[in-house]
Amino acid sequence: MRSREIRLTYFLESRRLYFLLKNFSRGYLFRKMPKVLFYFFGSMLMDLVKRRKTYLFKARVKALLWVISKLPEIYRKRKNEIFINEEELIRRSLIVKHQLKI
């Protein structure tokens, strides 16, 4: 069971970061990446402190290192791409705009 949780964490985190960096415009990344990284590093901290699941912490570190190793590839793929702005992605229902309800 633990090995499945490790694999899932590694693949979900690494591919999520890769997808964001490869497919979204610089403006979108500039606005959204701080939140994504806050969640990512917050999850790492929670794995260590609250959950005491060091094996998930290691899986997230491995995922981050994998994404860093892919940065040159991501840059090459982004170089000739045409990006769609956030409003168009919402209109096409490819992403959902979340609104905080208080």
Distance bins in CASP14 RR format, pairs under 12 A and 6 or more apart:
PFRMAT RR
TARGET T0000
AUTHOR 0000-0000-0000
RMODE 2
METHOD distances of the structure
MODEL  1
1 7 0 0 0 0 0 1 0 0 0 0 0
1 8 0 0 0 0 0 1 0 0 0 0 0
1 55 0 0 0 0 0 1 0 0 0 0 0
2 8 0 0 0 0 0 1 0 0 0 0 0
2 9 0 0 0 0 0 1 0 0 0 0 0
2 53 0 0 0 0 1 0 0 0 0 0 0
2 54 0 0 0 0 0 1 0 0 0 0 0
2 55 1 0 0 1 0 0 0 0 0 0 0
2 56 0 0 0 0 1 0 0 0 0 0 0
2 58 0 0 0 0 0 1 0 0 0 0 0
2 59 0 0 0 0 0 1 0 0 0 0 0
3 9 0 0 0 0 0 1 0 0 0 0 0
3 10 0 0 0 0 0 1 0 0 0 0 0
3 55 0 0 0 0 1 0 0 0 0 0 0
3 56 0 0 0 0 0 1 0 0 0 0 0
3 59 0 0 0 0 0 1 0 0 0 0 0
4 10 0 0 0 0 0 1 0 0 0 0 0
4 11 0 0 0 0 0 1 0 0 0 0 0
4 12 0 0 0 0 0 1 0 0 0 0 0
4 55 0 0 0 0 0 1 0 0 0 0 0
4 56 0 0 0 0 0 1 0 0 0 0 0
4 59 0 0 0 0 0 1 0 0 0 0 0
5 11 0 0 0 0 0 1 0 0 0 0 0
5 12 0 0 0 0 0 1 0 0 0 0 0
5 47 0 0 0 0 0 1 0 0 0 0 0
5 51 0 0 0 0 0 1 0 0 0 0 0
5 53 0 0 0 0 1 0 0 0 0 0 0
5 55 1 0 0 1 0 0 0 0 0 0 0
5 56 1 0 0 1 0 0 0 0 0 0 0
5 58 0 0 0 0 0 1 0 0 0 0 0
5 59 0 0 0 0 1 0 0 0 0 0 0
5 60 0 0 0 0 0 1 0 0 0 0 0
6 12 0 0 0 0 0 1 0 0 0 0 0
6 13 0 0 0 0 0 1 0 0 0 0 0
6 47 0 0 0 0 0 1 0 0 0 0 0
6 53 0 0 0 0 1 0 0 0 0 0 0
6 54 0 0 0 0 0 1 0 0 0 0 0
6 55 1 0 1 0 0 0 0 0 0 0 0
6 56 1 0 0 1 0 0 0 0 0 0 0
6 57 0 0 0 0 0 1 0 0 0 0 0
6 58 1 0 0 1 0 0 0 0 0 0 0
6 59 1 0 1 0 0 0 0 0 0 0 0
6 60 0 0 0 0 0 1 0 0 0 0 0
6 61 0 0 0 0 0 1 0 0 0 0 0
6 62 0 0 0 0 1 0 0 0 0 0 0
6 63 0 0 0 0 0 1 0 0 0 0 0
7 13 0 0 0 0 0 1 0 0 0 0 0
7 14 0 0 0 0 0 1 0 0 0 0 0
7 15 0 0 0 0 0 1 0 0 0 0 0
7 55 0 0 0 0 0 1 0 0 0 0 0
7 56 0 0 0 0 0 1 0 0 0 0 0
7 59 1 0 0 1 0 0 0 0 0 0 0
7 62 0 0 0 0 0 1 0 0 0 0 0
7 63 0 0 0 0 0 1 0 0 0 0 0
8 14 0 0 0 0 0 1 0 0 0 0 0
8 15 0 0 0 0 0 1 0 0 0 0 0
8 16 0 0 0 0 0 1 0 0 0 0 0
8 55 0 0 0 0 0 1 0 0 0 0 0
8 56 0 0 0 0 1 0 0 0 0 0 0
8 59 0 0 0 0 1 0 0 0 0 0 0
8 60 0 0 0 0 0 1 0 0 0 0 0
8 63 0 0 0 0 0 1 0 0 0 0 0
9 15 0 0 0 0 0 1 0 0 0 0 0
9 16 0 0 0 0 0 1 0 0 0 0 0
9 40 0 0 0 0 0 1 0 0 0 0 0
9 43 0 0 0 0 1 0 0 0 0 0 0
9 44 0 0 0 0 0 1 0 0 0 0 0
9 47 0 0 0 0 1 0 0 0 0 0 0
9 51 0 0 0 0 0 1 0 0 0 0 0
9 53 0 0 0 0 1 0 0 0 0 0 0
9 55 0 0 0 0 1 0 0 0 0 0 0
9 56 1 0 1 0 0 0 0 0 0 0 0
9 57 0 0 0 0 1 0 0 0 0 0 0
9 58 0 0 0 0 1 0 0 0 0 0 0
9 59 1 0 1 0 0 0 0 0 0 0 0
9 60 1 0 0 1 0 0 0 0 0 0 0
9 61 0 0 0 0 0 1 0 0 0 0 0
9 62 0 0 0 0 1 0 0 0 0 0 0
9 63 1 0 0 1 0 0 0 0 0 0 0
9 64 0 0 0 0 0 1 0 0 0 0 0
10 16 0 0 0 0 0 1 0 0 0 0 0
10 17 0 0 0 0 0 1 0 0 0 0 0
10 55 0 0 0 0 0 1 0 0 0 0 0
10 56 0 0 0 0 1 0 0 0 0 0 0
10 57 0 0 0 0 0 1 0 0 0 0 0
10 58 0 0 0 0 1 0 0 0 0 0 0
10 59 1 0 1 0 0 0 0 0 0 0 0
10 60 1 0 0 1 0 0 0 0 0 0 0
10 61 0 0 0 0 1 0 0 0 0 0 0
10 62 1 0 1 0 0 0 0 0 0 0 0
10 63 1 0 1 0 0 0 0 0 0 0 0
10 64 0 0 0 0 0 1 0 0 0 0 0
10 65 0 0 0 0 0 1 0 0 0 0 0
10 66 1 0 0 1 0 0 0 0 0 0 0
10 67 0 0 0 0 0 1 0 0 0 0 0
11 17 0 0 0 0 0 1 0 0 0 0 0
11 18 0 0 0 0 0 1 0 0 0 0 0
11 19 0 0 0 0 0 1 0 0 0 0 0
11 59 0 0 0 0 1 0 0 0 0 0 0
11 60 0 0 0 0 0 1 0 0 0 0 0
11 62 0 0 0 0 0 1 0 0 0 0 0
11 63 1 0 0 1 0 0 0 0 0 0 0
11 66 0 0 0 0 1 0 0 0 0 0 0
11 67 0 0 0 0 0 1 0 0 0 0 0
12 18 0 0 0 0 0 1 0 0 0 0 0
12 19 0 0 0 0 0 1 0 0 0 0 0
12 40 0 0 0 0 0 1 0 0 0 0 0
12 43 0 0 0 0 0 1 0 0 0 0 0
12 56 0 0 0 0 0 1 0 0 0 0 0
12 59 0 0 0 0 1 0 0 0 0 0 0
12 60 0 0 0 0 1 0 0 0 0 0 0
12 63 0 0 0 0 1 0 0 0 0 0 0
13 19 0 0 0 0 0 1 0 0 0 0 0
13 20 0 0 0 0 0 1 0 0 0 0 0
13 36 0 0 0 0 0 1 0 0 0 0 0
13 37 0 0 0 0 0 1 0 0 0 0 0
13 39 0 0 0 0 0 1 0 0 0 0 0
13 40 1 0 0 1 0 0 0 0 0 0 0
13 41 0 0 0 0 0 1 0 0 0 0 0
13 42 0 0 0 0 0 1 0 0 0 0 0
13 43 0 0 0 0 1 0 0 0 0 0 0
13 44 0 0 0 0 1 0 0 0 0 0 0
13 47 0 0 0 0 0 1 0 0 0 0 0
13 56 0 0 0 0 1 0 0 0 0 0 0
13 57 0 0 0 0 0 1 0 0 0 0 0
13 58 0 0 0 0 0 1 0 0 0 0 0
13 59 1 0 0 1 0 0 0 0 0 0 0
13 60 1 0 1 0 0 0 0 0 0 0 0
13 61 0 0 0 0 1 0 0 0 0 0 0
13 62 0 0 0 0 1 0 0 0 0 0 0
13 63 1 1 0 0 0 0 0 0 0 0 0
13 64 1 0 0 1 0 0 0 0 0 0 0
13 65 0 0 0 0 0 1 0 0 0 0 0
13 66 0 0 0 0 1 0 0 0 0 0 0
13 67 0 0 0 0 1 0 0 0 0 0 0
14 20 0 0 0 0 0 1 0 0 0 0 0
14 21 0 0 0 0 0 1 0 0 0 0 0
14 40 0 0 0 0 0 1 0 0 0 0 0
14 59 0 0 0 0 1 0 0 0 0 0 0
14 60 0 0 0 0 1 0 0 0 0 0 0
14 61 0 0 0 0 0 1 0 0 0 0 0
14 62 1 0 0 1 0 0 0 0 0 0 0
14 63 1 1 0 0 0 0 0 0 0 0 0
14 64 1 0 0 1 0 0 0 0 0 0 0
14 65 0 0 0 0 1 0 0 0 0 0 0
14 66 1 0 1 0 0 0 0 0 0 0 0
14 67 1 0 1 0 0 0 0 0 0 0 0
14 68 0 0 0 0 0 1 0 0 0 0 0
14 69 0 0 0 0 0 1 0 0 0 0 0
14 70 0 0 0 0 1 0 0 0 0 0 0
15 21 0 0 0 0 0 1 0 0 0 0 0
15 22 0 0 0 0 0 1 0 0 0 0 0
15 23 0 0 0 0 0 1 0 0 0 0 0
15 63 0 0 0 0 1 0 0 0 0 0 0
15 66 0 0 0 0 1 0 0 0 0 0 0
15 67 0 0 0 0 1 0 0 0 0 0 0
15 70 0 0 0 0 0 1 0 0 0 0 0
16 22 0 0 0 0 0 1 0 0 0 0 0
16 23 0 0 0 0 0 1 0 0 0 0 0
16 24 0 0 0 0 0 1 0 0 0 0 0
16 32 0 0 0 0 0 1 0 0 0 0 0
16 33 0 0 0 0 0 1 0 0 0 0 0
16 36 0 0 0 0 1 0 0 0 0 0 0
16 37 0 0 0 0 0 1 0 0 0 0 0
16 39 0 0 0 0 1 0 0 0 0 0 0
16 40 0 0 0 0 1 0 0 0 0 0 0
16 43 0 0 0 0 0 1 0 0 0 0 0
16 60 0 0 0 0 0 1 0 0 0 0 0
16 63 0 0 0 0 1 0 0 0 0 0 0
16 64 0 0 0 0 0 1 0 0 0 0 0
16 66 0 0 0 0 0 1 0 0 0 0 0
16 67 0 0 0 0 1 0 0 0 0 0 0
17 23 0 0 0 0 0 1 0 0 0 0 0
17 24 0 0 0 0 0 1 0 0 0 0 0
17 29 0 0 0 0 0 1 0 0 0 0 0
17 32 0 0 0 0 0 1 0 0 0 0 0
17 33 0 0 0 0 1 0 0 0 0 0 0
17 36 1 0 0 1 0 0 0 0 0 0 0
17 37 0 0 0 0 1 0 0 0 0 0 0
17 39 0 0 0 0 0 1 0 0 0 0 0
17 40 1 0 0 1 0 0 0 0 0 0 0
17 41 0 0 0 0 0 1 0 0 0 0 0
17 60 0 0 0 0 0 1 0 0 0 0 0
17 63 1 0 0 1 0 0 0 0 0 0 0
17 64 1 0 0 1 0 0 0 0 0 0 0
17 65 0 0 0 0 0 1 0 0 0 0 0
17 66 0 0 0 0 1 0 0 0 0 0 0
17 67 1 0 1 0 0 0 0 0 0 0 0
17 68 0 0 0 0 1 0 0 0 0 0 0
17 69 0 0 0 0 0 1 0 0 0 0 0
17 70 0 0 0 0 1 0 0 0 0 0 0
17 71 0 0 0 0 0 1 0 0 0 0 0
17 74 0 0 0 0 1 0 0 0 0 0 0
18 24 0 0 0 0 0 1 0 0 0 0 0
18 36 0 0 0 0 0 1 0 0 0 0 0
18 63 0 0 0 0 1 0 0 0 0 0 0
18 64 0 0 0 0 0 1 0 0 0 0 0
18 66 0 0 0 0 1 0 0 0 0 0 0
18 67 1 0 1 0 0 0 0 0 0 0 0
18 68 0 0 0 0 0 1 0 0 0 0 0
18 69 0 0 0 0 0 1 0 0 0 0 0
18 70 1 0 0 1 0 0 0 0 0 0 0
18 71 0 0 0 0 1 0 0 0 0 0 0
18 73 0 0 0 0 1 0 0 0 0 0 0
18 74 1 0 0 1 0 0 0 0 0 0 0
18 77 0 0 0 0 0 1 0 0 0 0 0
18 78 0 0 0 0 0 1 0 0 0 0 0
19 29 0 0 0 0 0 1 0 0 0 0 0
19 36 0 0 0 0 0 1 0 0 0 0 0
19 67 0 0 0 0 0 1 0 0 0 0 0
19 70 0 0 0 0 0 1 0 0 0 0 0
19 74 0 0 0 0 1 0 0 0 0 0 0
19 77 0 0 0 0 0 1 0 0 0 0 0
19 94 0 0 0 0 0 1 0 0 0 0 0
19 95 0 0 0 0 0 1 0 0 0 0 0
20 26 0 0 0 0 0 1 0 0 0 0 0
20 27 0 0 0 0 0 1 0 0 0 0 0
20 28 0 0 0 0 1 0 0 0 0 0 0
20 29 1 0 0 1 0 0 0 0 0 0 0
20 30 0 0 0 0 0 1 0 0 0 0 0
20 31 0 0 0 0 0 1 0 0 0 0 0
20 32 1 0 0 1 0 0 0 0 0 0 0
20 33 1 0 0 1 0 0 0 0 0 0 0
20 35 0 0 0 0 0 1 0 0 0 0 0
20 36 1 0 0 1 0 0 0 0 0 0 0
20 37 0 0 0 0 0 1 0 0 0 0 0
20 39 0 0 0 0 0 1 0 0 0 0 0
20 40 0 0 0 0 0 1 0 0 0 0 0
20 67 0 0 0 0 1 0 0 0 0 0 0
20 74 0 0 0 0 1 0 0 0 0 0 0
20 78 0 0 0 0 0 1 0 0 0 0 0
20 95 0 0 0 0 0 1 0 0 0 0 0
21 28 0 0 0 0 0 1 0 0 0 0 0
21 29 1 0 0 1 0 0 0 0 0 0 0
21 32 0 0 0 0 0 1 0 0 0 0 0
21 33 0 0 0 0 1 0 0 0 0 0 0
21 36 0 0 0 0 1 0 0 0 0 0 0
21 37 0 0 0 0 0 1 0 0 0 0 0
21 64 0 0 0 0 0 1 0 0 0 0 0
21 66 0 0 0 0 0 1 0 0 0 0 0
21 67 1 0 0 1 0 0 0 0 0 0 0
21 68 0 0 0 0 0 1 0 0 0 0 0
21 70 0 0 0 0 1 0 0 0 0 0 0
21 71 1 0 0 1 0 0 0 0 0 0 0
21 72 0 0 0 0 0 1 0 0 0 0 0
21 73 0 0 0 0 0 1 0 0 0 0 0
21 74 1 0 1 0 0 0 0 0 0 0 0
21 75 0 0 0 0 1 0 0 0 0 0 0
21 77 0 0 0 0 1 0 0 0 0 0 0
21 78 1 0 0 1 0 0 0 0 0 0 0
21 81 0 0 0 0 0 1 0 0 0 0 0
22 29 0 0 0 0 0 1 0 0 0 0 0
22 67 0 0 0 0 1 0 0 0 0 0 0
22 70 0 0 0 0 1 0 0 0 0 0 0
22 71 0 0 0 0 0 1 0 0 0 0 0
22 73 0 0 0 0 1 0 0 0 0 0 0
22 74 1 0 1 0 0 0 0 0 0 0 0
22 75 0 0 0 0 1 0 0 0 0 0 0
22 76 0 0 0 0 0 1 0 0 0 0 0
22 77 1 0 1 0 0 0 0 0 0 0 0
22 78 1 0 0 1 0 0 0 0 0 0 0
22 79 0 0 0 0 0 1 0 0 0 0 0
22 81 0 0 0 0 1 0 0 0 0 0 0
22 83 0 0 0 0 0 1 0 0 0 0 0
23 29 0 0 0 0 1 0 0 0 0 0 0
23 32 0 0 0 0 0 1 0 0 0 0 0
23 74 0 0 0 0 1 0 0 0 0 0 0
23 77 0 0 0 0 1 0 0 0 0 0 0
23 78 0 0 0 0 1 0 0 0 0 0 0
23 81 0 0 0 0 1 0 0 0 0 0 0
23 82 0 0 0 0 0 1 0 0 0 0 0
23 83 1 0 0 1 0 0 0 0 0 0 0
23 84 0 0 0 0 1 0 0 0 0 0 0
23 89 0 0 0 0 1 0 0 0 0 0 0
23 94 0 0 0 0 1 0 0 0 0 0 0
23 95 0 0 0 0 0 1 0 0 0 0 0
24 30 0 0 0 0 1 0 0 0 0 0 0
24 31 0 0 0 0 1 0 0 0 0 0 0
24 32 1 0 0 1 0 0 0 0 0 0 0
24 33 0 0 0 0 1 0 0 0 0 0 0
24 36 0 0 0 0 0 1 0 0 0 0 0
24 74 0 0 0 0 0 1 0 0 0 0 0
24 78 0 0 0 0 1 0 0 0 0 0 0
24 81 0 0 0 0 0 1 0 0 0 0 0
24 83 1 0 0 1 0 0 0 0 0 0 0
24 84 0 0 0 0 1 0 0 0 0 0 0
24 85 0 0 0 0 1 0 0 0 0 0 0
24 86 0 0 0 0 1 0 0 0 0 0 0
24 88 0 0 0 0 0 1 0 0 0 0 0
24 89 0 0 0 0 1 0 0 0 0 0 0
24 94 0 0 0 0 0 1 0 0 0 0 0
24 95 0 0 0 0 1 0 0 0 0 0 0
25 31 0 0 0 0 1 0 0 0 0 0 0
25 32 0 0 0 0 0 1 0 0 0 0 0
25 33 0 0 0 0 0 1 0 0 0 0 0
25 78 0 0 0 0 1 0 0 0 0 0 0
25 81 0 0 0 0 1 0 0 0 0 0 0
25 82 0 0 0 0 1 0 0 0 0 0 0
25 83 1 1 0 0 0 0 0 0 0 0 0
25 84 1 0 0 1 0 0 0 0 0 0 0
25 85 1 0 0 1 0 0 0 0 0 0 0
25 86 1 0 0 1 0 0 0 0 0 0 0
25 87 0 0 0 0 0 1 0 0 0 0 0
25 88 0 0 0 0 0 1 0 0 0 0 0
25 89 0 0 0 0 1 0 0 0 0 0 0
26 32 0 0 0 0 0 1 0 0 0 0 0
26 33 0 0 0 0 1 0 0 0 0 0 0
26 75 0 0 0 0 0 1 0 0 0 0 0
26 78 0 0 0 0 1 0 0 0 0 0 0
26 81 0 0 0 0 0 1 0 0 0 0 0
26 83 0 0 0 0 1 0 0 0 0 0 0
26 85 0 0 0 0 0 1 0 0 0 0 0
26 86 0 0 0 0 0 1 0 0 0 0 0
27 33 0 0 0 0 1 0 0 0 0 0 0
27 83 0 0 0 0 1 0 0 0 0 0 0
27 85 0 0 0 0 1 0 0 0 0 0 0
27 86 0 0 0 0 1 0 0 0 0 0 0
28 35 0 0 0 0 0 1 0 0 0 0 0
28 36 0 0 0 0 0 1 0 0 0 0 0
28 83 1 0 0 1 0 0 0 0 0 0 0
28 84 0 0 0 0 1 0 0 0 0 0 0
28 85 1 0 0 1 0 0 0 0 0 0 0
28 86 1 0 1 0 0 0 0 0 0 0 0
28 87 0 0 0 0 0 1 0 0 0 0 0
28 88 0 0 0 0 0 1 0 0 0 0 0
28 89 0 0 0 0 1 0 0 0 0 0 0
28 90 0 0 0 0 0 1 0 0 0 0 0
28 94 0 0 0 0 0 1 0 0 0 0 0
28 95 0 0 0 0 1 0 0 0 0 0 0
29 35 0 0 0 0 0 1 0 0 0 0 0
29 36 0 0 0 0 1 0 0 0 0 0 0
29 37 0 0 0 0 0 1 0 0 0 0 0
29 74 0 0 0 0 0 1 0 0 0 0 0
29 78 0 0 0 0 0 1 0 0 0 0 0
29 83 0 0 0 0 1 0 0 0 0 0 0
29 86 0 0 0 0 0 1 0 0 0 0 0
30 36 0 0 0 0 0 1 0 0 0 0 0
30 86 0 0 0 0 0 1 0 0 0 0 0
31 85 0 0 0 0 0 1 0 0 0 0 0
31 86 0 0 0 0 1 0 0 0 0 0 0
32 38 0 0 0 0 0 1 0 0 0 0 0
32 39 0 0 0 0 0 1 0 0 0 0 0
32 86 0 0 0 0 1 0 0 0 0 0 0
32 89 0 0 0 0 0 1 0 0 0 0 0
32 95 0 0 0 0 1 0 0 0 0 0 0
32 97 0 0 0 0 0 1 0 0 0 0 0
32 98 0 0 0 0 0 1 0 0 0 0 0
33 39 0 0 0 0 0 1 0 0 0 0 0
33 40 0 0 0 0 1 0 0 0 0 0 0
33 41 0 0 0 0 0 1 0 0 0 0 0
33 67 0 0 0 0 0 1 0 0 0 0 0
34 40 0 0 0 0 0 1 0 0 0 0 0
34 41 0 0 0 0 0 1 0 0 0 0 0
35 41 0 0 0 0 0 1 0 0 0 0 0
35 42 0 0 0 0 0 1 0 0 0 0 0
35 98 0 0 0 0 0 1 0 0 0 0 0
36 42 0 0 0 0 0 1 0 0 0 0 0
36 43 0 0 0 0 0 1 0 0 0 0 0
36 64 0 0 0 0 0 1 0 0 0 0 0
36 67 0 0 0 0 0 1 0 0 0 0 0
37 43 0 0 0 0 0 1 0 0 0 0 0
37 44 0 0 0 0 0 1 0 0 0 0 0
37 60 0 0 0 0 0 1 0 0 0 0 0
37 64 0 0 0 0 1 0 0 0 0 0 0
37 67 0 0 0 0 0 1 0 0 0 0 0
38 44 0 0 0 0 0 1 0 0 0 0 0
38 45 0 0 0 0 0 1 0 0 0 0 0
39 45 0 0 0 0 0 1 0 0 0 0 0
39 46 0 0 0 0 0 1 0 0 0 0 0
39 60 0 0 0 0 0 1 0 0 0 0 0
40 46 0 0 0 0 0 1 0 0 0 0 0
40 47 0 0 0 0 0 1 0 0 0 0 0
40 57 0 0 0 0 0 1 0 0 0 0 0
40 60 1 0 0 1 0 0 0 0 0 0 0
40 61 0 0 0 0 0 1 0 0 0 0 0
40 63 0 0 0 0 1 0 0 0 0 0 0
40 64 1 0 0 1 0 0 0 0 0 0 0
40 67 0 0 0 0 0 1 0 0 0 0 0
41 47 0 0 0 0 0 1 0 0 0 0 0
41 48 0 0 0 0 0 1 0 0 0 0 0
41 57 0 0 0 0 0 1 0 0 0 0 0
41 60 0 0 0 0 1 0 0 0 0 0 0
41 61 0 0 0 0 0 1 0 0 0 0 0
41 64 0 0 0 0 1 0 0 0 0 0 0
42 48 0 0 0 0 1 0 0 0 0 0 0
42 49 0 0 0 0 1 0 0 0 0 0 0
42 50 0 0 0 0 0 1 0 0 0 0 0
42 51 0 0 0 0 0 1 0 0 0 0 0
42 56 0 0 0 0 0 1 0 0 0 0 0
42 57 0 0 0 0 0 1 0 0 0 0 0
42 60 0 0 0 0 1 0 0 0 0 0 0
43 49 0 0 0 0 0 1 0 0 0 0 0
43 50 0 0 0 0 0 1 0 0 0 0 0
43 51 0 0 0 0 1 0 0 0 0 0 0
43 53 0 0 0 0 0 1 0 0 0 0 0
43 56 0 0 0 0 1 0 0 0 0 0 0
43 57 0 0 0 0 1 0 0 0 0 0 0
43 59 0 0 0 0 0 1 0 0 0 0 0
43 60 1 0 0 1 0 0 0 0 0 0 0
43 61 0 0 0 0 0 1 0 0 0 0 0
43 63 0 0 0 0 0 1 0 0 0 0 0
43 64 0 0 0 0 0 1 0 0 0 0 0
44 50 0 0 0 0 0 1 0 0 0 0 0
44 51 0 0 0 0 0 1 0 0 0 0 0
44 53 0 0 0 0 0 1 0 0 0 0 0
44 54 0 0 0 0 0 1 0 0 0 0 0
44 56 0 0 0 0 1 0 0 0 0 0 0
44 57 1 0 1 0 0 0 0 0 0 0 0
44 58 0 0 0 0 1 0 0 0 0 0 0
44 59 0 0 0 0 1 0 0 0 0 0 0
44 60 1 0 1 0 0 0 0 0 0 0 0
44 61 1 0 0 1 0 0 0 0 0 0 0
44 62 0 0 0 0 0 1 0 0 0 0 0
44 63 0 0 0 0 0 1 0 0 0 0 0
44 64 0 0 0 0 1 0 0 0 0 0 0
45 51 0 0 0 0 1 0 0 0 0 0 0
45 52 0 0 0 0 0 1 0 0 0 0 0
45 53 0 0 0 0 0 1 0 0 0 0 0
45 54 0 0 0 0 0 1 0 0 0 0 0
45 56 0 0 0 0 0 1 0 0 0 0 0
45 57 0 0 0 0 1 0 0 0 0 0 0
45 60 0 0 0 0 0 1 0 0 0 0 0
46 52 0 0 0 0 1 0 0 0 0 0 0
46 53 0 0 0 0 1 0 0 0 0 0 0
46 54 0 0 0 0 0 1 0 0 0 0 0
46 56 0 0 0 0 1 0 0 0 0 0 0
46 57 0 0 0 0 1 0 0 0 0 0 0
46 60 0 0 0 0 0 1 0 0 0 0 0
47 53 1 0 1 0 0 0 0 0 0 0 0
47 54 1 0 0 1 0 0 0 0 0 0 0
47 55 0 0 0 0 1 0 0 0 0 0 0
47 56 1 0 1 0 0 0 0 0 0 0 0
47 57 1 0 1 0 0 0 0 0 0 0 0
47 58 0 0 0 0 1 0 0 0 0 0 0
47 59 0 0 0 0 1 0 0 0 0 0 0
47 60 1 0 0 1 0 0 0 0 0 0 0
47 61 0 0 0 0 1 0 0 0 0 0 0
48 54 1 0 0 1 0 0 0 0 0 0 0
48 55 0 0 0 0 0 1 0 0 0 0 0
48 56 0 0 0 0 1 0 0 0 0 0 0
48 57 1 0 1 0 0 0 0 0 0 0 0
48 58 0 0 0 0 0 1 0 0 0 0 0
48 60 0 0 0 0 0 1 0 0 0 0 0
48 61 0 0 0 0 0 1 0 0 0 0 0
49 57 0 0 0 0 1 0 0 0 0 0 0
50 56 0 0 0 0 0 1 0 0 0 0 0
50 57 0 0 0 0 0 1 0 0 0 0 0
51 57 0 0 0 0 1 0 0 0 0 0 0
51 60 0 0 0 0 0 1 0 0 0 0 0
53 59 0 0 0 0 1 0 0 0 0 0 0
53 60 0 0 0 0 0 1 0 0 0 0 0
54 60 0 0 0 0 0 1 0 0 0 0 0
54 61 0 0 0 0 0 1 0 0 0 0 0
55 61 0 0 0 0 0 1 0 0 0 0 0
55 62 0 0 0 0 0 1 0 0 0 0 0
56 62 0 0 0 0 0 1 0 0 0 0 0
56 63 0 0 0 0 0 1 0 0 0 0 0
57 63 0 0 0 0 0 1 0 0 0 0 0
57 64 0 0 0 0 0 1 0 0 0 0 0
58 64 0 0 0 0 0 1 0 0 0 0 0
58 65 0 0 0 0 0 1 0 0 0 0 0
59 65 0 0 0 0 0 1 0 0 0 0 0
59 66 0 0 0 0 0 1 0 0 0 0 0
60 66 0 0 0 0 0 1 0 0 0 0 0
60 67 0 0 0 0 0 1 0 0 0 0 0
61 67 0 0 0 0 0 1 0 0 0 0 0
61 68 0 0 0 0 0 1 0 0 0 0 0
62 68 0 0 0 0 0 1 0 0 0 0 0
62 69 0 0 0 0 0 1 0 0 0 0 0
63 69 0 0 0 0 0 1 0 0 0 0 0
63 70 0 0 0 0 0 1 0 0 0 0 0
64 70 0 0 0 0 0 1 0 0 0 0 0
64 71 0 0 0 0 0 1 0 0 0 0 0
65 71 0 0 0 0 0 1 0 0 0 0 0
66 73 0 0 0 0 0 1 0 0 0 0 0
66 74 0 0 0 0 0 1 0 0 0 0 0
67 73 0 0 0 0 0 1 0 0 0 0 0
67 74 0 0 0 0 1 0 0 0 0 0 0
68 74 0 0 0 0 0 1 0 0 0 0 0
70 76 0 0 0 0 0 1 0 0 0 0 0
70 77 0 0 0 0 1 0 0 0 0 0 0
70 78 0 0 0 0 0 1 0 0 0 0 0
71 77 0 0 0 0 0 1 0 0 0 0 0
71 78 0 0 0 0 0 1 0 0 0 0 0
72 78 0 0 0 0 0 1 0 0 0 0 0
72 79 0 0 0 0 0 1 0 0 0 0 0
73 79 0 0 0 0 0 1 0 0 0 0 0
74 81 0 0 0 0 0 1 0 0 0 0 0
75 81 0 0 0 0 0 1 0 0 0 0 0
77 83 0 0 0 0 0 1 0 0 0 0 0
82 88 0 0 0 0 0 1 0 0 0 0 0
83 89 0 0 0 0 1 0 0 0 0 0 0
84 90 0 0 0 0 0 1 0 0 0 0 0
84 91 0 0 0 0 1 0 0 0 0 0 0
84 92 1 0 0 1 0 0 0 0 0 0 0
84 94 0 0 0 0 1 0 0 0 0 0 0
84 95 0 0 0 0 0 1 0 0 0 0 0
85 91 0 0 0 0 1 0 0 0 0 0 0
85 92 0 0 0 0 0 1 0 0 0 0 0
85 94 0 0 0 0 0 1 0 0 0 0 0
85 95 0 0 0 0 0 1 0 0 0 0 0
86 92 0 0 0 0 0 1 0 0 0 0 0
86 94 0 0 0 0 0 1 0 0 0 0 0
86 95 1 0 0 1 0 0 0 0 0 0 0
86 96 0 0 0 0 0 1 0 0 0 0 0
86 97 0 0 0 0 1 0 0 0 0 0 0
87 94 0 0 0 0 0 1 0 0 0 0 0
87 95 0 0 0 0 0 1 0 0 0 0 0
87 97 0 0 0 0 1 0 0 0 0 0 0
88 94 0 0 0 0 1 0 0 0 0 0 0
88 95 0 0 0 0 1 0 0 0 0 0 0
89 95 1 0 1 0 0 0 0 0 0 0 0
89 96 0 0 0 0 1 0 0 0 0 0 0
89 97 0 0 0 0 1 0 0 0 0 0 0
90 96 1 0 0 1 0 0 0 0 0 0 0
90 97 1 0 1 0 0 0 0 0 0 0 0
90 98 0 0 0 0 0 1 0 0 0 0 0
90 99 0 0 0 0 0 1 0 0 0 0 0
91 97 0 0 0 0 0 1 0 0 0 0 0
END
